[in-house]
């Protein structure tokens, strides 16, 4: 087993990366846009819309996962 010594900033980056990855796996790919929140509003919204339109193409779920309550396939 290895031990890592990380400062608070490094821990925050790792935490945000893990949260982003989990959101992507849940199908919330528009969350990637938050990484580019400094874009002008029109470009940011275009990015969000584009990411949302990709959902049907790159819906990533593991065999152990289940659809969320907001999933379009759930009545």
C-alpha positions as MATLAB code, in Angstrom:
seq = 'XXXXXXXXXXXXXXXXXXXXXXXXXXXXXXXXXXXXXXXXXXXXXXXXXXXXXXXXXXXXXXXXXXXXXXXXXXX';
ca = [
       0.000    0.000    0.000;
       1.218    3.505   -0.820;
       0.590    6.677    1.105;
       0.200   10.050   -0.546;
       0.683   13.375    1.106;
      -1.633   15.928   -0.443;
      -2.387   19.500    0.421;
      -5.919   20.908    0.654;
      -5.878   22.254   -2.906;
      -4.854   18.884   -4.331;
      -7.593   17.164   -2.327;
     -10.180   19.618   -3.693;
      -9.071   18.937   -7.270;
      -9.293   15.162   -6.748;
     -12.702   15.504   -5.111;
     -14.070   17.646   -7.951;
     -12.653   15.250  -10.546;
     -14.315   12.276   -8.833;
     -17.626   14.112   -8.606;
     -17.467   15.123  -12.269;
     -16.672   11.588  -13.366;
     -19.534   10.164  -11.308;
     -21.929   12.708  -12.826;
     -20.770   11.764  -16.328;
     -21.371    8.097  -15.533;
     -24.871    9.021  -14.330;
     -25.539   10.670  -17.663;
     -25.175   14.249  -16.425;
     -22.649   15.118  -19.125;
     -23.744   18.748  -19.243;
     -21.886   19.126  -15.924;
     -18.683   19.213  -17.986;
     -19.729   22.733  -19.001;
     -19.041   23.909  -15.446;
     -15.345   23.572  -16.244;
     -15.853   26.349  -18.775;
     -18.104   28.633  -16.747;
     -15.934   31.638  -17.617;
     -17.139   31.532  -21.230;
     -19.465   34.285  -22.409;
     -23.069   33.371  -21.532;
     -24.105   32.610  -25.116;
     -21.162   30.260  -25.693;
     -21.643   28.628  -22.296;
     -25.314   27.934  -23.034;
     -24.405   26.572  -26.460;
     -21.920   24.225  -24.790;
     -24.544   23.051  -22.284;
     -27.067   22.462  -25.068;
     -24.524   20.572  -27.159;
     -23.549   18.354  -24.235;
     -27.208   17.627  -23.495;
     -27.774   16.660  -27.118;
     -24.982   14.085  -26.804;
     -26.726   12.215  -23.985;
     -28.422    9.652  -26.219;
     -25.131    8.948  -27.962;
     -22.815    8.575  -24.990;
     -25.004    7.417  -22.179;
     -22.518    5.603  -20.003;
     -23.850    3.232  -17.392;
     -22.326    0.207  -15.789;
     -24.111   -3.107  -15.537;
     -24.461   -2.590  -11.789;
     -26.008    0.877  -12.080;
     -29.659    1.706  -12.299;
     -31.512    4.504  -13.993;
     -32.210    7.546  -11.896;
     -35.692    8.783  -11.137;
     -35.290   11.540  -13.733;
     -34.267    9.103  -16.466;
     -36.423    9.509  -19.569;
     -37.005    5.749  -19.721;
     -38.536    5.678  -16.221;
     -42.322    6.288  -16.202;
];
